């Protein structure tokens, strides 16, 4: 069926660059133009609206995002006491284990974690887990730590007397999250993924790169996702955090690794850094050098795009050394194919100028999260308190990466930060370092065309040319020109030719 969408302005990011109507034929754009519109089977009038290409979020966790939507009061907690109060109310109303997520102590006046005795006191008989916003640290009461069977894990913190503190990181937090995920039914997982995808559509996102995490969510989460992926309101590309190549090849996937963590997060103090954090420690890398390089080599030779999560400068260095070992083994023709694969690094926050150059030489792609900089990058924020002002000032050099020819796409890492593409555009415009700020058009292109390129979808997504996917969003004003992006909300979102959201 051919559908005609009429608006005041259509911005295509291709040729022609603007129009006043857009004609779709099923899931594809047939053409964009001005003047008298062509005939169609259906007409959608959008007076006063501007249509732009749909935004692509290159890093989401749908199930955990769906779950986090019920935890707004956890994220809003401004102190340990408020967090415990929320947890106590939820435990009192619960029948079984209570799993909450989204707190961020870096914004508290006194950023101190509650201890296991306090968690036990508010939870009664319930097993209680409260995940930090980044997912790399959790607070757990004694019942949850026992039920998850992680008492002996190295990531379960203990005090000087050997007593459990309630703080859980590293591999132990993955096992704790897996225990929590296993309690969900298939129907619950499906509902959470659908709810998160619906939120994405309501914010003008038409495609997501779904970061599946079998170590913390189990294979069932992936199986449920694959079973209803085509029915989600947004197009979803699965990237699986595994080194199991037969698994992803058997699923017919083109990528492996995705958000596979080479290190942790800055907030949890587990991101691997080359110089100690301000409060001590160097974080952790989770794989031996040889194991990582062998994974890279095997994934590349299998014809897959390979990705990993790396935040700290020491983790980024390990990733680059591993890829350089693979690259050196190739002849000039094979190196061209290697660069064309756009192997990915997720986050890549503490990258140095020398590392930027090496990423560019290798042709690696980078998925960045500008909302991280907006939340934690300003002077006096989390990054400054954890790393000191000098290191914090050099983080997330988005403009430098683009200028050096690196393929860059944009994501939210939801639920770590909300799915909010215009908020992300604003974050790119207002980077903590003025030299790294992007213009409005640069930011929008990065969140559309740049994100499409990370998944090798530039011939189908990111712009509105003939034959491309009918992925677009209509706003009551023009996001390319609006002074206050926060006042713009979509009035219509179309993904793969389907009207998936209407205000």
N, C-alpha and C positions, 0 to 999 in steps of 0.2 A: 504493500500500500504506500502511495506517495502522499507525504504530509508536507504542507507549506506552513512555515513559521514566519510571521510578519512582525517586524519590530522597527523601532526608530533607527537602530544601528546594529549591524552584525560585524564583529571584528574577527577576522579569520586567522591571523598570523601567517597567512600565505597569500597567494594571488587569486583574485583581487583582494586587497587588504581589508576592504569594507564593503558592505552592501546594506540593503534594507529588508531582504528576505532570504530564507534558507530553505531549500527543498531537499527532503530526504526520500529515499526509496528503501523501505525496510530499515535495515540497521546501518545504512551508509548515507553519506551526503551525496546528493546528485549534483547540486550546484548552488552557488551563492551569487546573488545579483542585486541590481537596483532597477527601478522603473516598474513597468507593468509585470506582475508576477505570472508565472506559468500556471497552467491548470494542475489540479491535484485532486486526490480523493478526500482530503481532509485539510481544513485550514485552522491554524491556531493563531489568533491575533494577540499580540503583546504590545499594546500601545504604550509608548513612552519607555520601552525596555531596551536594554542593550544585551545582545547575545555574544558570548565569548566562548572559546574552546573550554571544555571541561577540564578541571584541575585533576592532576594525577598525584596521589600520595604514595611515595616510594617506600614507605616503611610503616606498616600497621600490624597490630596483633588483634584480630577481630574478636576472638573469644574473650580475652582479658579486657578489651575495650568495652564490650557488651556488659561484662560483669561490673566494670568500674562505674558505669552509669548510675548504679544504685548507691554509690559511695561518695556522693558530693560532699556530705558532711565530714567524711574522713579527710578529703582533700582540703576542706576549709578549716580544719582544726589548727588553731594558732598556738597550741602548747601541748605538752605531754598530758597535762590534766584534761584538756578538752578531748584529746584523742582517746584517753582512757574512758572518759564519760560516754563518748559515742560507742566505744567497744562494749561497755557495760550494758547499755540499752539494747544493743543488737544481740548480745549473748542472752539477756533475760527473755527476749522474745523468740529465741531459736530453739529448735528441737534437736539439732545435731551440731556438727562443727561450724564455726563462724570464720569466714575468710573475707577480709576487708582489704582494700588497696587504695593507694593514692596519697598517703601523707608525705610531707616534705618538711623536715625539721629545720632546713636551712633558713626558713622564713620566720622561725620562732624567736622570741626574745632570748630564751634560754634553750639552745638547740641540744637538749640532752634527752637520750632515749629513756623511756620508762623501763624498769627492770622486770625480771621474770616474776618476782613476788607481787609487784603491782598488777601485772597482767593476770596472774593467777587470782588475785583478789577480786577483779572485776568480772571474771569469766565464769565463776561458779564451776559447774561440772563440764562446761563446753570446752572443746579444743578450740583455741583462738589463734589465728594467724592474721597479722596486719602487714601487708606488703608496702614497702616504700614506693614512691611514685615511679622510680626507675626500674623496679623489679629485681634489682641486684642485692637487696637487703630486705629482710623481714624481721618482725618482732613476733615471737611465738611463746605461748605459755608452755608449762611443763607437759600438759596433756597433749598438745599438738606435737611437740618434739618427740614424745614417746610414741604417739600413734604413727608418726611418719617414719619411725625407726632410725632417726638420725643422731641419736645421743653421742655416738662415737665419731661422728664426722668432724673433720678439721674446721669446717666453716661454722660450727656451733661455738660461739664465743664463750669463754669461761673467765672468771675473775682470778685474782692471785691465789685464791684458796681452792681453785679447781671447780668452783660452782658455776653452773650454767647461768648466763646473764639474760637470756632471752633474745639476743641478737644473733641472726643467722645470715651467712653470706656464702659466696663461692659455690662449690658443688652441693653443699647442704641446702642452699636455698632453692636450687633446682629440684632436689628430691622432695623438699617440703611443698613446692608448688605442684609437683607431680601428684603427690598424695592428695592435695586439695582438688586437683583436676579430675582425679579418678572417681571422686564422689559424685560427679555430675552425670546425668543420664544423657543419652544421645539427643533426646528431644531438647534438653536444657542447653546443650552445646549449640545445637542448630539455632535455637531461639536467640542466644547471645550473639552469634555471628550475624544473624539477620538484623538484630537491633543495631549493632554497630555499623553495618553496611547502610542501614536506613539513615542513621545520623550522618554518615559521610555524604549520602545523596542530598540530604537536606542542607548541607553546607557547600554544595556546588562541586563536590568530588564525583567524578564519573568512573574512575578506575583506581585501584589500590594494588600495591605489592604486599601480599599477605605473608608475613613472616611466621611460618610455622616452627614451633619449638618442641620437638618430640621429647627432649630430655626433661622439660618442665610441664608439658601438657599431654604427653603421651601420643601414640600413633592414632588413637581413636579420634582425637581432635582433627587430624589431617583427613582421616577417612570420612568423617562427617562433613568437613568442608568440601571435599571433592564430590561428595554425593549430591550436594545442592548448590554447588558453585554457580552453575548456569542460571539458577533462579534468584540469585542475589540481585539487589537493585543496582549494584555497581559491578563493573567488570573487575575480576580479581585474579591476579597473577600469583600463583603459589611459589614461595621460595622456602625450602625446607632446611632447617639447621641440623644437618647430618653429614657425616662422611660416608654414608652408605650409598655408593653410586648405583648398585643394582636397584635399590629402592626407588630412587628418583627416576631412573631410566624406565623401570617397570610402570611407573605412574605416567609416563609420557611427558615428563617435565624437561625443560631446556636448561634449568639452573639447579645448582646444588650449593648448600652452605648458608646462603642468605644471612641471617643474623647469628650465625654460629659464633659464640663468644670466644675471642682470643684473650680478652680481658673483661673486666667488669665495668663499674661506673665510678665517676668522681665522687658522687654523693655517698656511695658506700665505701669509698676509699679502696676499691678493688681494681680500678683502672690502672694499668701497669705504667708507671712513670719512671724516668731515669734518675730523677732526684727526689728525695723524700717529700711527702706531703708536709704542710706546715705543722700538723699534729703528729707526724711520724708515719713511717711505713712507705713501701714502694708499690703497693698493690700487688697484682698477681697476673702472670700469663698462665693459660690453662693447657697449652700444648707444648710438647718438646719441638725444637726447631726442625728436626728431621721428619717428625710425624706431620707437621704442617706442610713442609715442602713436598712431601710425598703425596699428600692429599691434593695440593695444588696441581702437581704434575699429572696425577691420575685423572682428576676432573677435567683438566684441559685436554688431555689426550682422548678422553671419552666424548669430546665435542660439546661439553657443558660450559655454561657461564658459571664461574665459581665466586662465591661471596663469603665474607666474614665480617664480624663486628670487631672493630678496634678503635679505642678512644684515646688511651694514653700514648705518649710519644714512644715509650719502650715497646708497646704492643704494635704500633704502626711500623716501627723499625723491624720487628720480627716478621711481620707480614711482607714488607718490602724485600728483605733478605731472602725470604722463601720464594717469592716470585722471581727475583733476579736469578736465583739458582736455576729455575725452570727456563727463563728467557735465554740464558747463556748457552743452553743446550741446543737452541734452535738455529737453523740457517736463516738467511735473509727473507726467503719466501715464507717460511714458517713464522717468523717474527711479525710479518704483516698480518697473517691470520690471527696470531696471538693478540695483537693490538685491537683487531676488529672484534674480538670476543667481548671486550669491555668487562673483564672480571671486576668485581665490585668490592669496595670497602664501605661498610656502614658506619656512619658517624665521623670517624677520622678527625676528631676535634683538636688534638694537640699536635697537629702536623707542623713541622719546621719548614723553613724555606727550602732547605736542601731536600727534604722528603717530598715536598710539593714537586720539585723538578723530577725526582725519580718516579713518582706516580705518573707524571706526564710522559716520561720516556717509555714507560711500560704500557701506556694506553689504558690504565685502570680507570674505572668509573667510581665516583664517590656519591653516596646518598647522604645528604646533610639534613640537619634538623634546625632550622633557624630559630624556632621557638625556644630551643635550649639556650641560645645566646640571649634572647629577650628575657627569659626567666632567671638565668643564673650568671650571665656574662658581664653585667654592669659592675662598675667599681663598688666594692663592698658586698657583692653577691657571693653565691656559693663558690664559684670558681676562684675568686680572689681569696676567700678565707681558707679554701683547701690547698691552693697552689701558690699563693702569694700574688701580688699585683702584677709583677713582671711577666710571669708565665700566663696568667689569666688574660693579660692584654693582647697576647699574640694568638689566642685561640680562635678557631673557626674562621680562617682567612678565605672567605667565600670568593671575594673578587679576585684575589691573587690566584686561586685555583682556576677560575674561569679564564683569566688573562694568560695563564700558562698553557691553555689548551686542554684542560682536563674536562672530561664528560661529567657534568654535575647535575644531579636530580634532587628533588626536594620532598621531604616527608615529615611526618609528625612524631613517629614512634608512639602513636596512640596505643595505650592510654597514658604514656608518660607525659605527653602534652596533648591537648585536644586536637581533633581533626578540625582545622579552621584555616582554609587556604588563604583567605584575605588577611587574617591575622598573621599568617606566615609571610605573605607579601610585605606587610607592614614591618615585620621583624627584619626582613632583608633590607628594607629601606632605612632602618634605624639601628643598624649594627652598633655594638658598643665602640667599635673603632671606626671613625668617620671615613677612613681610607678604604674600608672594606664594604661600604654601603653600595647598594645597587639602585638604579633608577626603577621607576614603576614598571616600565616596559621590560627591562631586563629581568626583574623579579617574576613577572607573570610568565615570560617566556621560559624561565628556568623551571617553574612549577607546572608547565604544560609540555612544551617541546623537549626541554632538558630531561624531564622525568620520563617521557616516552622513550627517549634514546637509551636510557639506562636499561630498559627491558627490550631493546631492539624493536620497538613499535613505532618508530618515527614515520613509517609509511602508512600507518593506520590511525595514530592518535597524536594529540598535541596541537593540531591545527584543523581547520575546517575547509579542506579542499575536496574536489570531486573524488569519490571513491574511498574517502577516509571514513572512519567510524563516525556515526552520528552521535557524538559525545559533546554536549554543550550545556551551558547554564545561562539563564536569563536573569538580569538584575534590573531593579527599577531605575537605576542610574548607570553611568559608565564607570566601571572599576579602573579603567585606564586613566581617568581624569578626576575622580572623586577626591575631595580633600580628606574626608573622614571615612576610611574603609569600614570602620566598625559599625557605621550606620547602614551599610548595605547588606541585605539578606536576599538570597535567591528567591525568585518567584516561580521558577521552573527549572528542573534539572532533567536532562535527557541523556540516557546511557544506552548505547547500542540501539538507538532509535526508539527506545521505550521512555515514555514519560514516567519517571520514577519518583519525582517529587513535584508537588505544586502547592504553593502557599495559599 
